C-alpha cells in the first residue's frame, strides 16, 4: 500500500530537510504529491526543492512557496548559506497555487519545519487532513526544539486542532549519527548524491563538526519502518514558552516516539537516500 503525502519543509538551513526529501523519493511506500515551503525566504527554499527533484529526475507534484513570517511574530533566523551551492536557482520553476489549499486537501502531511503553514491548513473549513507526521518538539522538560521555537503559536494550534499527530522529538533524533563514511556512500552514488554530499559538508563546516543528526529523515523512516521505533499514545500541549508537554492517555490523539534503534534507523535513512540517487 502506498501513502500519498505533502511535505512541508524549511529546506536550506539544516541539511536534514534535503536528506528527508531524498529519503521520501527513495521510499516506494510513499508517493510525494506536492511540497510546500515555510519560514523566511520561501521562494528560495521552493527553488531548492525543485533543483533537488530535477537532479533526482523525479516529479514531486506542485512545489509551492508558503508563509514566510511566523504566526507568533518571532524574528526569522537565517544562517546565510541557504542555496549557496546551487547555481542559477532563479531558473527553477515553482507553483503559484495556494499552499494552504494544497496542504488542506491532503489526507497525510509530513511536516519538518516550523508549523506556520500547517496551522493555517488545519484551521481551514472542510480541510481533509487525516494524519500529520512531524519532526518537532522535545518531550523532556529541558529544552525548546527549533521547529517549535520558530513559531510557538502555530505549533500550539496544530497540536490543539484535533487532527491525529505522530511526532518524533529531539531527544530521539539526537541519538542518530550520519558520519563521513555514510556521506562518502552518497557521494559515490551519482549526481544527486554528490549534491547532497556537498550540502552535508557545507552544513558540517557551518556547525564546525564532522557529523550530523538526521532529524528530519528520521520522521520519514518513522512512517515507513515503524517497527524500528517505540511509540506512546497521549496528548501533547505546547506551552507558551514552547516546551512540549506529553501526557500518556490511551485515548489521546497524539503519538510520540519513545525509543528507536539508532543503528538501524541511521542505516535505513542512508539506504533510502541511496535508492533515490
C-alpha positions in Angstrom: 0.0 0.0 0.0 1.3 3.4 -1.0 0.7 6.5 1.1 0.3 9.8 -0.7 1.6 12.9 1.2 2.5 16.5 1.1 5.9 17.5 2.5 6.0 20.9 4.4 9.6 21.9 4.8 12.0 24.8 5.7 14.7 23.3 3.5 18.0 25.1 3.2 19.4 25.9 6.6 19.9 22.5 8.2 20.8 19.9 5.6 18.4 17.4 7.1 15.4 18.7 5.1 17.2 17.9 1.9 18.0 14.5 3.2 14.4 13.9 4.2 13.2 14.9 0.8 15.6 12.4 -0.8 14.6 9.7 1.7 11.0 10.1 0.6 12.0 9.8 -3.1 13.8 6.6 -2.2 10.7 5.1 -0.4 8.4 3.1 -2.6 5.8 3.1 0.2 5.4 6.9 -0.2 4.0 9.0 -3.1 5.1 12.6 -2.8 2.2 14.6 -4.4 3.4 18.1 -3.5 5.8 20.2 -1.4 5.2 23.4 0.5 8.0 25.6 1.9 7.8 27.6 5.1 9.7 30.3 7.1 11.9 33.0 5.7 12.8 33.1 2.0 10.2 30.5 1.0 10.8 31.1 -2.7 14.4 30.2 -2.5 13.5 27.2 -0.4 11.0 26.1 -3.1 13.6 26.5 -5.8 16.0 24.3 -3.8 13.3 21.6 -3.7 12.8 22.0 -7.5 16.6 21.7 -8.1 16.9 18.5 -6.0 13.9 17.0 -7.7 15.3 17.8 -11.1 18.7 16.3 -10.3 16.9 13.2 -9.0 14.9 13.1 -12.2 11.6 12.9 -10.2 8.2 14.6 -10.4 7.1 15.6 -6.9 3.9 17.5 -7.7 3.5 21.2 -7.2 6.3 22.9 -5.3 4.7 25.9 -3.6 6.2 28.7 -1.5 4.2 29.1 1.7 4.2 31.5 4.6 7.4 33.4 5.2 6.5 35.1 8.5 5.9 33.2 11.8 2.4 33.5 13.2 3.9 34.3 16.6 5.8 37.3 15.1 9.1 35.9 16.1 12.1 37.2 14.0 13.2 34.8 11.3 16.6 33.1 11.8 18.6 32.9 8.6 22.1 31.4 8.5 23.1 32.8 5.2 24.3 29.6 3.4 20.9 28.6 2.1 21.1 27.7 -1.6 24.8 28.8 -1.9 25.8 25.6 -3.6 23.1 25.6 -6.2 23.9 27.9 -9.1 21.2 29.7 -11.0 18.4 28.8 -8.6 16.3 31.6 -10.1 15.8 29.4 -13.2 13.9 26.8 -11.3 10.2 27.0 -11.7 7.8 26.7 -8.8 4.0 26.8 -8.5 1.9 29.9 -7.7 -1.1 27.9 -6.3 -2.3 28.4 -2.8 0.0 26.5 -0.4 -2.7 26.3 2.3 -5.2 24.8 0.0 -2.7 22.2 -1.1 -2.0 21.2 2.4 -5.6 21.3 3.5 -6.6 19.0 0.6 -4.1 16.2 1.5 -5.0 13.4 3.8 -1.4 13.0 5.0 1.1 15.7 5.7 4.8 15.3 6.8 6.0 18.5 8.4 9.7 19.0 9.1 9.9 22.8 9.7 8.1 25.4 11.7 4.3 24.7 11.6 3.1 28.1 10.3 1.6 26.7 7.0 0.1 23.6 8.7 -1.6 25.6 11.5 -3.5 27.6 8.8 -4.3 24.4 6.9 -5.8 22.6 9.9 -7.9 25.7 10.6 -9.3 25.8 7.0 -13.0 25.0 6.9 -13.5 21.5 5.4 -9.8 20.5 5.4 -9.2 16.9 4.5 -6.1 16.3 6.7 -6.5 13.0 8.4 -3.0 12.5 9.9 0.1 14.5 10.5 3.6 13.2 10.9 6.3 15.6 12.1 9.7 16.1 13.4 9.4 18.6 16.2 9.4 19.1 19.9 11.4 17.7 22.7 9.4 15.5 25.1 11.6 16.1 28.1 11.1 19.3 30.1 14.5 20.9 29.5 14.7 22.4 26.0 12.6 24.0 23.3 13.2 22.4 19.9 13.9 24.6 16.9 10.8 23.9 14.8 8.5 24.7 17.7 10.5 27.7 18.9 10.4 29.3 15.5 6.6 29.6 15.7 5.2 28.5 19.1 1.7 29.9 18.3 1.5 27.7 15.1 2.7 24.6 16.9 0.1 25.1 19.7 -2.6 25.4 17.1 -1.6 22.2 15.3 -1.5 20.1 18.4 -4.8 21.5 19.6 -6.5 21.0 16.3 -7.9 17.5 16.8 -6.0 16.0 13.9 -4.0 13.0 14.9 -0.3 13.7 15.1 2.7 11.3 15.3 5.9 13.2 16.3 9.5 12.3 16.8 11.3 14.7 19.1 14.8 16.0 19.6 15.5 13.6 22.5 15.3 10.7 20.0 16.8 12.2 16.8 19.9 13.4 18.6 20.7 9.7 19.2 21.3 9.3 15.4 24.6 10.0 13.6 25.3 10.4 9.9 29.1 10.3 9.6 31.8 10.7 6.9 31.6 7.1 5.7 27.8 7.4 5.1 28.4 10.7 3.2 31.0 9.1 1.1 28.5 6.4 0.1 26.1 9.1 -1.1 28.8 11.0 -3.0 29.7 7.8 -4.9 26.0 7.2 -5.9 25.6 9.8 -8.7 24.8 13.5 -9.3 22.1 13.7 -6.6 24.4 12.0 -4.1 27.2 14.4 -5.0 24.9 17.4 -4.4 23.7 16.0 -1.1 27.3 15.3 0.0 28.3 18.9 -0.8 25.3 20.2 1.2 26.1 18.0 4.1 29.8 19.1 4.2 28.7 22.8 4.0 26.5 22.2 7.0 29.3 20.5 8.9 31.5 23.5 8.2 28.8 25.8 9.5 28.3 23.8 12.6 32.1 23.1 13.0 31.8 19.3 13.3 32.2 16.2 11.2 28.8 14.5 11.6 25.1 15.5 11.6 22.0 14.3 13.3 19.4 13.3 10.6 16.4 14.7 12.5 14.0 15.1 9.6 14.8 11.9 7.7 14.0 10.1 11.0 10.4 11.2 10.6 10.4 9.6 7.1 11.6 6.3 8.5 9.1 6.6 11.3 6.4 6.5 8.6 7.8 3.6 6.5 9.5 1.4 9.1 7.6 1.9 12.3 8.9 -1.4 13.7 12.2 0.3 14.4 10.5 2.7 16.8 8.6 2.5 20.0 5.6 4.8 20.5 3.4 6.1 23.3 -0.1 7.5 22.9 -1.4 10.5 24.7 -1.8 14.3 24.4 0.8 16.9 23.7 0.3 20.5 24.8 2.6 23.3 23.6 3.2 25.7 26.4 3.7 29.5 25.9 7.5 29.1 26.2 7.5 26.4 23.5 8.1 23.4 25.8 6.1 20.4 24.5 4.4 18.5 27.4 3.3 14.9 26.7 0.8 13.2 29.0 0.1 9.5 28.4 -3.5 8.7 27.6 -4.6 5.5 25.7 -7.4 7.6 24.2 -5.2 10.5 23.2 -4.9 11.7 19.6 -1.1 12.1 19.7 1.7 9.6 19.5 5.4 10.3 20.2 8.4 8.2 19.7 9.8 6.9 23.0 12.7 4.8 21.7 14.4 3.8 18.5 17.1 1.5 17.1 19.8 4.2 16.4 22.0 2.0 14.1 19.2 0.5 12.0 17.4 3.9 11.7 20.5 5.7 10.5 21.3 2.8 8.1 17.7 2.8 6.8 17.9 6.5 6.1 21.1 6.2 4.1 19.8 3.2 2.2 16.6 5.1 1.1 18.7 8.1 0.0 20.9 5.8 -2.0 17.8 4.3 -3.6 16.8 7.8 -4.8 20.3 8.7 -6.1 
